[in-house]
């Protein structure tokens, strides 16, 4: 399985700069994805957090910011618990269109870590859910 990747595109009624802030600012990430331990910064590690049933912070996703071309491209290594530490790559591309932004997500490297199809389906559904959350937080007032 050499073509195992997830690609999503959404159109958002917001400027690239606004969308960029929702991808990199820890407080805005918490609104649609997961709370981050810090703002995302070029070359630095990041951790996205969740809570266990008893309220304790736990690591959900983590990696390193590999490239930041504000406000057009963000590339991060990315893993989650089911990948058992194997790293994949998530690339966000932001393009100006009309009065808003076309945001494209590419999640690659899944074949290299031999991700089972069920995990790819779960990641695919998860990205849909999170991107819908992003869209909801960017709706014009």
Biotite code that builds the C-alpha atoms (Angstrom):
import biotite.structure as struc

atoms = struc.array([
    struc.Atom([0.000, 0.000, 0.000], chain_id="A", res_id=1, res_name="UNK", atom_name="CA", element="C"),
    struc.Atom([2.129, 2.887, -1.267], chain_id="A", res_id=2, res_name="UNK", atom_name="CA", element="C"),
    struc.Atom([-0.541, 5.560, -1.743], chain_id="A", res_id=3, res_name="UNK", atom_name="CA", element="C"),
    struc.Atom([-1.860, 5.611, 1.824], chain_id="A", res_id=4, res_name="UNK", atom_name="CA", element="C"),
    struc.Atom([-2.473, 9.274, 2.513], chain_id="A", res_id=5, res_name="UNK", atom_name="CA", element="C"),
    struc.Atom([-5.363, 11.452, 3.583], chain_id="A", res_id=6, res_name="UNK", atom_name="CA", element="C"),
    struc.Atom([-6.145, 14.674, 1.715], chain_id="A", res_id=7, res_name="UNK", atom_name="CA", element="C"),
    struc.Atom([-8.868, 17.110, 2.774], chain_id="A", res_id=8, res_name="UNK", atom_name="CA", element="C"),
    struc.Atom([-9.809, 20.526, 1.409], chain_id="A", res_id=9, res_name="UNK", atom_name="CA", element="C"),
    struc.Atom([-12.166, 23.016, 3.038], chain_id="A", res_id=10, res_name="UNK", atom_name="CA", element="C"),
    struc.Atom([-13.168, 26.557, 2.147], chain_id="A", res_id=11, res_name="UNK", atom_name="CA", element="C"),
    struc.Atom([-13.245, 28.974, 5.057], chain_id="A", res_id=12, res_name="UNK", atom_name="CA", element="C"),
    struc.Atom([-14.810, 32.422, 5.305], chain_id="A", res_id=13, res_name="UNK", atom_name="CA", element="C"),
    struc.Atom([-11.696, 33.946, 6.862], chain_id="A", res_id=14, res_name="UNK", atom_name="CA", element="C"),
    struc.Atom([-8.362, 35.400, 5.771], chain_id="A", res_id=15, res_name="UNK", atom_name="CA", element="C"),
    struc.Atom([-5.264, 33.234, 5.577], chain_id="A", res_id=16, res_name="UNK", atom_name="CA", element="C"),
    struc.Atom([-3.847, 35.124, 8.557], chain_id="A", res_id=17, res_name="UNK", atom_name="CA", element="C"),
    struc.Atom([-6.905, 34.257, 10.663], chain_id="A", res_id=18, res_name="UNK", atom_name="CA", element="C"),
    struc.Atom([-6.849, 30.599, 9.595], chain_id="A", res_id=19, res_name="UNK", atom_name="CA", element="C"),
    struc.Atom([-3.092, 30.507, 10.284], chain_id="A", res_id=20, res_name="UNK", atom_name="CA", element="C"),
    struc.Atom([-3.696, 31.674, 13.837], chain_id="A", res_id=21, res_name="UNK", atom_name="CA", element="C"),
    struc.Atom([-6.180, 28.807, 14.334], chain_id="A", res_id=22, res_name="UNK", atom_name="CA", element="C"),
    struc.Atom([-3.474, 26.356, 13.212], chain_id="A", res_id=23, res_name="UNK", atom_name="CA", element="C"),
    struc.Atom([-0.664, 27.730, 15.364], chain_id="A", res_id=24, res_name="UNK", atom_name="CA", element="C"),
    struc.Atom([-2.050, 29.544, 18.430], chain_id="A", res_id=25, res_name="UNK", atom_name="CA", element="C"),
    struc.Atom([-2.482, 27.194, 21.395], chain_id="A", res_id=26, res_name="UNK", atom_name="CA", element="C"),
    struc.Atom([-5.700, 28.825, 22.606], chain_id="A", res_id=27, res_name="UNK", atom_name="CA", element="C"),
    struc.Atom([-7.295, 28.738, 19.148], chain_id="A", res_id=28, res_name="UNK", atom_name="CA", element="C"),
    struc.Atom([-6.168, 25.149, 18.524], chain_id="A", res_id=29, res_name="UNK", atom_name="CA", element="C"),
    struc.Atom([-8.101, 24.199, 21.662], chain_id="A", res_id=30, res_name="UNK", atom_name="CA", element="C"),
    struc.Atom([-11.309, 25.550, 20.115], chain_id="A", res_id=31, res_name="UNK", atom_name="CA", element="C"),
    struc.Atom([-11.393, 23.089, 17.205], chain_id="A", res_id=32, res_name="UNK", atom_name="CA", element="C"),
    struc.Atom([-8.668, 20.464, 17.601], chain_id="A", res_id=33, res_name="UNK", atom_name="CA", element="C"),
    struc.Atom([-6.961, 19.840, 20.950], chain_id="A", res_id=34, res_name="UNK", atom_name="CA", element="C"),
    struc.Atom([-5.309, 22.106, 23.530], chain_id="A", res_id=35, res_name="UNK", atom_name="CA", element="C"),
    struc.Atom([-1.588, 22.535, 22.844], chain_id="A", res_id=36, res_name="UNK", atom_name="CA", element="C"),
    struc.Atom([1.186, 22.781, 25.389], chain_id="A", res_id=37, res_name="UNK", atom_name="CA", element="C"),
    struc.Atom([2.406, 25.974, 23.637], chain_id="A", res_id=38, res_name="UNK", atom_name="CA", element="C"),
    struc.Atom([1.990, 27.976, 20.439], chain_id="A", res_id=39, res_name="UNK", atom_name="CA", element="C"),
    struc.Atom([3.438, 26.088, 17.475], chain_id="A", res_id=40, res_name="UNK", atom_name="CA", element="C"),
    struc.Atom([6.890, 27.433, 16.562], chain_id="A", res_id=41, res_name="UNK", atom_name="CA", element="C"),
    struc.Atom([9.207, 26.578, 13.691], chain_id="A", res_id=42, res_name="UNK", atom_name="CA", element="C"),
    struc.Atom([11.627, 23.792, 14.571], chain_id="A", res_id=43, res_name="UNK", atom_name="CA", element="C"),
    struc.Atom([10.073, 23.096, 17.971], chain_id="A", res_id=44, res_name="UNK", atom_name="CA", element="C"),
    struc.Atom([8.282, 20.078, 19.383], chain_id="A", res_id=45, res_name="UNK", atom_name="CA", element="C"),
    struc.Atom([4.592, 20.342, 20.244], chain_id="A", res_id=46, res_name="UNK", atom_name="CA", element="C"),
    struc.Atom([2.105, 18.269, 22.206], chain_id="A", res_id=47, res_name="UNK", atom_name="CA", element="C"),
    struc.Atom([-1.683, 18.302, 21.876], chain_id="A", res_id=48, res_name="UNK", atom_name="CA", element="C"),
    struc.Atom([-3.442, 17.330, 25.077], chain_id="A", res_id=49, res_name="UNK", atom_name="CA", element="C"),
    struc.Atom([-6.631, 15.675, 26.199], chain_id="A", res_id=50, res_name="UNK", atom_name="CA", element="C"),
    struc.Atom([-8.067, 14.605, 29.538], chain_id="A", res_id=51, res_name="UNK", atom_name="CA", element="C"),
    struc.Atom([-8.446, 11.124, 30.934], chain_id="A", res_id=52, res_name="UNK", atom_name="CA", element="C"),
    struc.Atom([-11.762, 10.124, 32.527], chain_id="A", res_id=53, res_name="UNK", atom_name="CA", element="C"),
    struc.Atom([-10.394, 11.256, 35.899], chain_id="A", res_id=54, res_name="UNK", atom_name="CA", element="C"),
    struc.Atom([-9.398, 14.703, 34.543], chain_id="A", res_id=55, res_name="UNK", atom_name="CA", element="C"),
    struc.Atom([-5.650, 14.185, 34.191], chain_id="A", res_id=56, res_name="UNK", atom_name="CA", element="C"),
    struc.Atom([-3.899, 15.763, 31.169], chain_id="A", res_id=57, res_name="UNK", atom_name="CA", element="C"),
    struc.Atom([-2.705, 13.169, 28.664], chain_id="A", res_id=58, res_name="UNK", atom_name="CA", element="C"),
    struc.Atom([-0.729, 13.347, 25.412], chain_id="A", res_id=59, res_name="UNK", atom_name="CA", element="C"),
    struc.Atom([-3.002, 12.796, 22.390], chain_id="A", res_id=60, res_name="UNK", atom_name="CA", element="C"),
    struc.Atom([-0.870, 13.919, 19.441], chain_id="A", res_id=61, res_name="UNK", atom_name="CA", element="C"),
    struc.Atom([2.692, 15.159, 19.212], chain_id="A", res_id=62, res_name="UNK", atom_name="CA", element="C"),
    struc.Atom([5.524, 15.912, 16.830], chain_id="A", res_id=63, res_name="UNK", atom_name="CA", element="C"),
    struc.Atom([7.773, 18.687, 15.603], chain_id="A", res_id=64, res_name="UNK", atom_name="CA", element="C"),
    struc.Atom([7.032, 21.774, 13.505], chain_id="A", res_id=65, res_name="UNK", atom_name="CA", element="C"),
    struc.Atom([9.186, 21.129, 10.429], chain_id="A", res_id=66, res_name="UNK", atom_name="CA", element="C"),
    struc.Atom([8.349, 24.223, 8.350], chain_id="A", res_id=67, res_name="UNK", atom_name="CA", element="C"),
    struc.Atom([6.386, 27.440, 8.818], chain_id="A", res_id=68, res_name="UNK", atom_name="CA", element="C"),
    struc.Atom([5.827, 29.728, 5.834], chain_id="A", res_id=69, res_name="UNK", atom_name="CA", element="C"),
    struc.Atom([3.352, 32.153, 7.388], chain_id="A", res_id=70, res_name="UNK", atom_name="CA", element="C"),
    struc.Atom([0.552, 32.314, 6.279], chain_id="A", res_id=71, res_name="UNK", atom_name="CA", element="C"),
    struc.Atom([0.764, 29.831, 3.407], chain_id="A", res_id=72, res_name="UNK", atom_name="CA", element="C"),
    struc.Atom([2.232, 26.502, 4.607], chain_id="A", res_id=73, res_name="UNK", atom_name="CA", element="C"),
    struc.Atom([2.697, 24.607, 7.860], chain_id="A", res_id=74, res_name="UNK", atom_name="CA", element="C"),
    struc.Atom([4.402, 21.189, 7.953], chain_id="A", res_id=75, res_name="UNK", atom_name="CA", element="C"),
    struc.Atom([4.583, 19.067, 11.097], chain_id="A", res_id=76, res_name="UNK", atom_name="CA", element="C"),
    struc.Atom([5.630, 15.576, 11.983], chain_id="A", res_id=77, res_name="UNK", atom_name="CA", element="C"),
    struc.Atom([2.636, 13.948, 13.665], chain_id="A", res_id=78, res_name="UNK", atom_name="CA", element="C"),
    struc.Atom([1.845, 10.869, 15.687], chain_id="A", res_id=79, res_name="UNK", atom_name="CA", element="C"),
    struc.Atom([-0.928, 9.573, 17.920], chain_id="A", res_id=80, res_name="UNK", atom_name="CA", element="C"),
    struc.Atom([-0.989, 6.752, 20.485], chain_id="A", res_id=81, res_name="UNK", atom_name="CA", element="C"),
    struc.Atom([-2.210, 4.045, 18.018], chain_id="A", res_id=82, res_name="UNK", atom_name="CA", element="C"),
    struc.Atom([0.843, 4.730, 15.799], chain_id="A", res_id=83, res_name="UNK", atom_name="CA", element="C"),
    struc.Atom([3.042, 3.729, 18.758], chain_id="A", res_id=84, res_name="UNK", atom_name="CA", element="C"),
    struc.Atom([5.469, 6.626, 18.233], chain_id="A", res_id=85, res_name="UNK", atom_name="CA", element="C"),
    struc.Atom([5.892, 6.164, 14.470], chain_id="A", res_id=86, res_name="UNK", atom_name="CA", element="C"),
    struc.Atom([5.925, 9.595, 12.804], chain_id="A", res_id=87, res_name="UNK", atom_name="CA", element="C"),
    struc.Atom([3.792, 10.691, 9.874], chain_id="A", res_id=88, res_name="UNK", atom_name="CA", element="C"),
    struc.Atom([3.646, 14.149, 8.262], chain_id="A", res_id=89, res_name="UNK", atom_name="CA", element="C"),
    struc.Atom([0.781, 16.643, 8.211], chain_id="A", res_id=90, res_name="UNK", atom_name="CA", element="C"),
    struc.Atom([1.018, 19.512, 5.714], chain_id="A", res_id=91, res_name="UNK", atom_name="CA", element="C"),
    struc.Atom([-1.406, 22.438, 5.812], chain_id="A", res_id=92, res_name="UNK", atom_name="CA", element="C"),
    struc.Atom([-1.572, 24.657, 2.698], chain_id="A", res_id=93, res_name="UNK", atom_name="CA", element="C"),
    struc.Atom([-3.500, 27.950, 2.826], chain_id="A", res_id=94, res_name="UNK", atom_name="CA", element="C"),
    struc.Atom([-4.512, 29.626, -0.445], chain_id="A", res_id=95, res_name="UNK", atom_name="CA", element="C"),
    struc.Atom([-6.447, 32.868, -0.907], chain_id="A", res_id=96, res_name="UNK", atom_name="CA", element="C"),
    struc.Atom([-9.661, 32.301, -2.839], chain_id="A", res_id=97, res_name="UNK", atom_name="CA", element="C"),
    struc.Atom([-12.460, 34.787, -3.359], chain_id="A", res_id=98, res_name="UNK", atom_name="CA", element="C"),
    struc.Atom([-13.146, 36.366, 0.000], chain_id="A", res_id=99, res_name="UNK", atom_name="CA", element="C"),
    struc.Atom([-11.648, 33.565, 2.063], chain_id="A", res_id=100, res_name="UNK", atom_name="CA", element="C"),
    struc.Atom([-9.176, 30.721, 2.321], chain_id="A", res_id=101, res_name="UNK", atom_name="CA", element="C"),
    struc.Atom([-8.899, 27.272, 0.792], chain_id="A", res_id=102, res_name="UNK", atom_name="CA", element="C"),
    struc.Atom([-7.245, 25.075, 3.424], chain_id="A", res_id=103, res_name="UNK", atom_name="CA", element="C"),
    struc.Atom([-5.773, 21.774, 2.255], chain_id="A", res_id=104, res_name="UNK", atom_name="CA", element="C"),
    struc.Atom([-4.553, 19.102, 4.649], chain_id="A", res_id=105, res_name="UNK", atom_name="CA", element="C"),
    struc.Atom([-2.281, 16.293, 3.500], chain_id="A", res_id=106, res_name="UNK", atom_name="CA", element="C"),
    struc.Atom([-1.538, 13.548, 6.011], chain_id="A", res_id=107, res_name="UNK", atom_name="CA", element="C"),
    struc.Atom([1.238, 11.385, 4.558], chain_id="A", res_id=108, res_name="UNK", atom_name="CA", element="C"),
    struc.Atom([3.588, 8.654, 5.713], chain_id="A", res_id=109, res_name="UNK", atom_name="CA", element="C"),
    struc.Atom([0.844, 6.251, 6.749], chain_id="A", res_id=110, res_name="UNK", atom_name="CA", element="C"),
    struc.Atom([2.094, 3.508, 4.421], chain_id="A", res_id=111, res_name="UNK", atom_name="CA", element="C"),
    struc.Atom([5.633, 3.877, 5.759], chain_id="A", res_id=112, res_name="UNK", atom_name="CA", element="C"),
    struc.Atom([4.438, 3.149, 9.306], chain_id="A", res_id=113, res_name="UNK", atom_name="CA", element="C"),
    struc.Atom([2.220, 0.295, 8.046], chain_id="A", res_id=114, res_name="UNK", atom_name="CA", element="C"),
    struc.Atom([-0.933, 1.871, 9.470], chain_id="A", res_id=115, res_name="UNK", atom_name="CA", element="C"),
    struc.Atom([-3.802, -0.616, 9.258], chain_id="A", res_id=116, res_name="UNK", atom_name="CA", element="C"),
    struc.Atom([-6.810, 0.382, 7.186], chain_id="A", res_id=117, res_name="UNK", atom_name="CA", element="C"),
    struc.Atom([-9.010, 0.720, 10.286], chain_id="A", res_id=118, res_name="UNK", atom_name="CA", element="C"),
    struc.Atom([-6.611, 3.302, 11.736], chain_id="A", res_id=119, res_name="UNK", atom_name="CA", element="C"),
    struc.Atom([-6.579, 5.238, 8.449], chain_id="A", res_id=120, res_name="UNK", atom_name="CA", element="C"),
    struc.Atom([-10.383, 5.265, 8.496], chain_id="A", res_id=121, res_name="UNK", atom_name="CA", element="C"),
    struc.Atom([-10.334, 6.583, 12.078], chain_id="A", res_id=122, res_name="UNK", atom_name="CA", element="C"),
    struc.Atom([-7.806, 9.300, 11.182], chain_id="A", res_id=123, res_name="UNK", atom_name="CA", element="C"),
    struc.Atom([-9.856, 10.234, 8.097], chain_id="A", res_id=124, res_name="UNK", atom_name="CA", element="C"),
    struc.Atom([-13.039, 10.574, 10.178], chain_id="A", res_id=125, res_name="UNK", atom_name="CA", element="C"),
    struc.Atom([-11.151, 12.466, 12.865], chain_id="A", res_id=126, res_name="UNK", atom_name="CA", element="C"),
    struc.Atom([-9.840, 15.015, 10.379], chain_id="A", res_id=127, res_name="UNK", atom_name="CA", element="C"),
    struc.Atom([-13.405, 15.505, 9.068], chain_id="A", res_id=128, res_name="UNK", atom_name="CA", element="C"),
    struc.Atom([-14.664, 16.156, 12.587], chain_id="A", res_id=129, res_name="UNK", atom_name="CA", element="C"),
    struc.Atom([-11.862, 18.583, 13.437], chain_id="A", res_id=130, res_name="UNK", atom_name="CA", element="C"),
    struc.Atom([-12.136, 20.502, 10.158], chain_id="A", res_id=131, res_name="UNK", atom_name="CA", element="C"),
    struc.Atom([-15.876, 20.891, 10.734], chain_id="A", res_id=132, res_name="UNK", atom_name="CA", element="C"),
    struc.Atom([-15.016, 22.281, 14.168], chain_id="A", res_id=133, res_name="UNK", atom_name="CA", element="C"),
    struc.Atom([-12.612, 24.733, 12.578], chain_id="A", res_id=134, res_name="UNK", atom_name="CA", element="C"),
    struc.Atom([-15.247, 25.823, 10.075], chain_id="A", res_id=135, res_name="UNK", atom_name="CA", element="C"),
    struc.Atom([-17.737, 26.333, 12.915], chain_id="A", res_id=136, res_name="UNK", atom_name="CA", element="C"),
    struc.Atom([-15.306, 28.525, 14.853], chain_id="A", res_id=137, res_name="UNK", atom_name="CA", element="C"),
    struc.Atom([-14.607, 30.681, 11.785], chain_id="A", res_id=138, res_name="UNK", atom_name="CA", element="C"),
    struc.Atom([-18.230, 31.403, 10.874], chain_id="A", res_id=139, res_name="UNK", atom_name="CA", element="C"),
    struc.Atom([-18.893, 35.108, 10.398], chain_id="A", res_id=140, res_name="UNK", atom_name="CA", element="C"),
    struc.Atom([-20.766, 36.651, 13.320], chain_id="A", res_id=141, res_name="UNK", atom_name="CA", element="C"),
])
